[in-house]
Amino acid sequence: MQGGGAEEEVEDRRTDRDIMIEGTWREWFLLVFLKYCYVVALLFIACIVPLEIVRVIDGSIGIALAFVAILIIVPLGAVAYLRLWGNEGRLGKSGPV
């Protein structure tokens, strides 16, 4: 422990809850609602596409292609999420909101 006078670093970051309570409708829609809709849609696509690949293509080739589809969809979705809502993203801290 340090003696008196040591200042704690306070992070100036608003959480989704802060935006929901204090923010405007536009801010909430762009920063919170669309973010959660994007994640749900990404998870839906990451589940449906491999299942459809296995349904259409029988055997071990279908399973392998489904696995490859997951390996492509999830990282691309994560990169797109970070480009939109990351620290330097369009809708992130320095975004248009």
Backbone as CSV, one residue per row, in Angstrom:
resi,resn,N_x,N_y,N_z,CA_x,CA_y,CA_z,C_x,C_y,C_z
1,MET,0.831,-1.187,0.000,0.000,0.000,0.000,0.866,1.238,0.000
2,GLN,0.463,2.206,-0.730,1.179,3.462,-0.749,0.513,4.431,0.207
3,GLY,1.276,5.377,0.628,0.768,6.373,1.559,-0.220,7.307,0.900
4,GLY,-0.695,8.277,1.655,-1.671,9.235,1.150,-1.131,10.005,-0.041
5,GLY,-2.005,10.523,-0.827,-1.602,11.313,-1.986,-1.543,10.512,-3.270
6,ALA,-1.593,9.202,-3.186,-1.561,8.385,-4.395,-2.945,8.410,-5.037
7,GLU,-2.984,8.902,-6.253,-4.269,8.990,-6.945,-4.557,7.701,-7.695
8,GLU,-5.789,7.265,-7.609,-6.192,6.087,-8.362,-6.555,6.516,-9.773
9,GLU,-6.193,5.686,-10.717,-6.515,5.983,-12.107,-7.965,5.610,-12.361
10,VAL,-8.748,6.588,-12.721,-10.169,6.370,-12.982,-10.367,6.257,-14.479
11,GLU,-11.007,5.189,-14.879,-11.228,4.946,-16.300,-12.476,5.698,-16.761
12,ASP,-12.328,6.501,-17.795,-13.445,7.279,-18.327,-14.103,6.491,-19.457
13,ARG,-14.779,5.421,-19.079,-15.402,4.540,-20.055,-16.825,4.262,-19.621
14,ARG,-17.749,4.433,-20.543,-19.154,4.192,-20.243,-19.523,2.768,-20.607
15,THR,-20.182,2.093,-19.717,-20.630,0.735,-19.984,-21.978,0.781,-20.697
16,ASP,-22.426,-0.369,-21.160,-23.733,-0.455,-21.813,-24.835,-0.013,-20.863
17,ARG,-24.679,-0.332,-19.600,-25.683,0.067,-18.604,-25.718,1.582,-18.445
18,ASP,-24.546,2.222,-18.420,-24.497,3.687,-18.318,-25.190,4.339,-19.512
19,ILE,-24.948,3.800,-20.701,-25.561,4.352,-21.902,-27.079,4.172,-21.840
20,MET,-27.523,3.021,-21.327,-28.948,2.750,-21.239,-29.623,3.722,-20.276
21,ILE,-28.944,4.084,-19.208,-29.540,4.965,-18.201,-29.420,6.433,-18.602
22,GLU,-28.229,6.849,-19.042,-27.961,8.269,-19.253,-27.980,8.707,-20.717
23,GLY,-27.851,7.781,-21.639,-27.673,8.129,-23.038,-28.961,8.453,-23.774
24,THR,-28.788,8.892,-24.995,-29.924,9.180,-25.860,-30.376,7.893,-26.544
25,TRP,-31.549,7.953,-27.183,-32.043,6.787,-27.912,-31.101,6.415,-29.040
26,ARG,-30.607,7.392,-29.766,-29.701,7.129,-30.895,-28.421,6.465,-30.402
27,GLU,-27.884,6.982,-29.326,-26.657,6.419,-28.759,-26.888,4.987,-28.299
28,TRP,-28.005,4.746,-27.612,-28.308,3.399,-27.151,-28.487,2.454,-28.326
29,PHE,-29.205,2.895,-29.371,-29.458,2.044,-30.529,-28.161,1.673,-31.233
30,LEU,-27.281,2.653,-31.467,-26.043,2.390,-32.200,-25.004,1.647,-31.370
31,LEU,-24.910,1.954,-30.092,-23.844,1.378,-29.285,-24.235,0.118,-28.535
32,VAL,-25.489,-0.078,-28.245,-25.884,-1.228,-27.441,-26.744,-2.199,-28.246
33,PHE,-27.875,-1.736,-28.745,-28.828,-2.624,-29.397,-28.238,-3.291,-30.639
34,LEU,-27.644,-2.497,-31.531,-27.067,-3.077,-32.749,-25.918,-4.026,-32.440
35,LYS,-25.165,-3.726,-31.385,-24.060,-4.605,-31.007,-24.578,-5.984,-30.612
36,TYR,-25.634,-6.024,-29.800,-26.182,-7.311,-29.382,-26.873,-8.034,-30.537
37,CYS,-27.555,-7.300,-31.398,-28.163,-7.925,-32.579,-27.100,-8.524,-33.484
38,TYR,-25.975,-7.814,-33.632,-24.878,-8.322,-34.459,-24.334,-9.630,-33.888
39,VAL,-24.129,-9.689,-32.601,-23.584,-10.901,-31.980,-24.559,-12.065,-32.124
40,VAL,-25.842,-11.814,-31.918,-26.843,-12.887,-32.066,-26.880,-13.378,-33.516
41,ALA,-26.842,-12.449,-34.471,-26.850,-12.840,-35.888,-25.589,-13.628,-36.250
42,LEU,-24.452,-13.215,-35.729,-23.204,-13.936,-35.998,-23.254,-15.355,-35.433
43,LEU,-23.761,-15.500,-34.221,-23.885,-16.840,-33.640,-24.887,-17.691,-34.420
44,PHE,-25.972,-17.087,-34.887,-26.950,-17.800,-35.697,-26.301,-18.309,-36.984
45,ILE,-25.565,-17.450,-37.654,-24.892,-17.840,-38.905,-23.837,-18.906,-38.634
46,ALA,-23.101,-18.751,-37.527,-22.060,-19.725,-37.192,-22.647,-21.093,-36.857
47,CYS,-23.915,-21.152,-36.482,-24.573,-22.440,-36.213,-25.258,-23.006,-37.447
48,ILE,-25.973,-22.171,-38.185,-26.794,-22.645,-39.298,-25.946,-23.077,-40.492
49,VAL,-24.945,-22.293,-40.852,-24.149,-22.614,-42.049,-23.483,-23.988,-41.932
50,PRO,-22.775,-24.299,-40.830,-22.189,-25.652,-40.741,-23.235,-26.766,-40.728
51,LEU,-24.378,-26.528,-40.074,-25.408,-27.557,-40.064,-25.981,-27.796,-41.462
52,GLU,-26.143,-26.733,-42.223,-26.627,-26.884,-43.590,-25.583,-27.558,-44.480
53,ILE,-24.315,-27.271,-44.255,-23.261,-27.936,-45.033,-23.285,-29.430,-44.765
54,VAL,-23.419,-29.824,-43.496,-23.457,-31.251,-43.149,-24.717,-31.890,-43.715
55,ARG,-25.821,-31.159,-43.752,-27.066,-31.719,-44.286,-26.979,-31.949,-45.791
56,VAL,-26.352,-31.019,-46.499,-26.292,-31.109,-47.957,-25.185,-32.057,-48.416
57,ILE,-24.037,-31.992,-47.780,-22.886,-32.809,-48.180,-22.695,-33.907,-47.131
58,ASP,-22.943,-35.136,-47.515,-22.836,-36.259,-46.589,-21.387,-36.683,-46.403
59,GLY,-21.163,-37.360,-45.300,-19.853,-37.966,-45.058,-18.869,-37.036,-44.374
60,SER,-17.620,-37.514,-44.389,-16.573,-36.785,-43.682,-16.193,-35.478,-44.386
61,ILE,-16.446,-35.399,-45.685,-16.152,-34.144,-46.397,-17.087,-33.038,-45.899
62,GLY,-18.340,-33.358,-45.680,-19.282,-32.376,-45.146,-18.890,-31.895,-43.764
63,ILE,-18.435,-32.817,-42.924,-17.994,-32.440,-41.573,-16.759,-31.551,-41.651
64,ALA,-15.838,-31.896,-42.522,-14.627,-31.085,-42.678,-14.963,-29.687,-43.198
65,LEU,-15.855,-29.607,-44.184,-16.255,-28.300,-44.705,-17.012,-27.482,-43.661
66,ALA,-17.817,-28.140,-42.843,-18.522,-27.432,-41.772,-17.530,-26.853,-40.766
67,PHE,-16.506,-27.613,-40.435,-15.465,-27.140,-39.521,-14.717,-25.952,-40.125
68,VAL,-14.398,-26.035,-41.408,-13.730,-24.922,-42.098,-14.632,-23.693,-42.118
69,ALA,-15.933,-23.889,-42.306,-16.869,-22.762,-42.309,-16.866,-22.047,-40.958
70,ILE,-16.824,-22.812,-39.882,-16.756,-22.201,-38.546,-15.457,-21.424,-38.379
71,LEU,-14.364,-22.014,-38.869,-13.062,-21.343,-38.756,-12.994,-20.066,-39.592
72,ILE,-13.842,-19.936,-40.578,-13.873,-18.717,-41.397,-14.869,-17.704,-40.833
73,ILE,-16.060,-18.155,-40.450,-17.125,-17.251,-40.016,-16.783,-16.548,-38.707
74,VAL,-16.327,-17.274,-37.717,-16.102,-16.687,-36.392,-14.997,-15.621,-36.405
75,PRO,-13.811,-15.896,-36.969,-12.799,-14.828,-36.981,-13.209,-13.614,-37.814
76,LEU,-13.853,-13.839,-38.961,-14.307,-12.694,-39.764,-15.342,-11.869,-39.009
77,GLY,-16.228,-12.542,-38.306,-17.218,-11.829,-37.502,-16.585,-11.054,-36.361
78,ALA,-15.566,-11.633,-35.744,-14.870,-10.942,-34.651,-14.125,-9.713,-35.166
79,VAL,-13.476,-9.827,-36.314,-12.760,-8.688,-36.895,-13.743,-7.585,-37.269
80,ALA,-14.872,-7.946,-37.865,-15.877,-6.949,-38.223,-16.441,-6.273,-36.973
81,TYR,-16.651,-7.049,-35.909,-17.136,-6.484,-34.650,-16.143,-5.458,-34.101
82,LEU,-14.876,-5.810,-34.100,-13.863,-4.887,-33.586,-13.739,-3.643,-34.461
83,ARG,-13.916,-3.793,-35.767,-13.861,-2.612,-36.646,-15.052,-1.695,-36.436
84,LEU,-16.174,-2.257,-36.040,-17.355,-1.428,-35.797,-17.395,-0.872,-34.375
85,TRP,-17.210,-1.728,-33.375,-17.397,-1.314,-31.988,-16.121,-1.322,-31.161
86,GLY,-14.976,-1.545,-31.743,-13.718,-1.497,-31.009,-13.345,-0.073,-30.632
87,ASN,-12.208,0.089,-29.969,-11.773,1.418,-29.526,-11.628,2.397,-30.682
88,GLU,-11.132,1.940,-31.805,-10.952,2.809,-32.967,-12.015,2.565,-34.034
89,GLY,-13.075,1.860,-33.682,-14.107,1.518,-34.651,-15.034,2.674,-34.969
90,ARG,-15.846,2.482,-35.999,-16.792,3.518,-36.429,-17.802,3.868,-35.341
91,LEU,-18.241,2.878,-34.588,-19.210,3.115,-33.535,-18.605,2.960,-32.141
92,GLY,-17.290,2.912,-32.061,-16.605,2.777,-30.782,-16.491,4.094,-30.047
93,LYS,-15.458,4.232,-29.239,-15.270,5.439,-28.430,-15.188,6.704,-29.293
94,SER,-14.470,6.620,-30.378,-14.276,7.816,-31.200,-15.269,7.867,-32.358
95,GLY,-16.368,7.133,-32.259,-17.349,7.045,-33.329,-18.204,8.289,-33.483
96,PRO,-19.175,8.231,-34.391,-19.979,9.408,-34.734,-21.033,9.765,-33.688
97,VAL,-21.176,8.965,-32.672,-22.238,9.199,-31.677,-21.836,10.276,-30.784
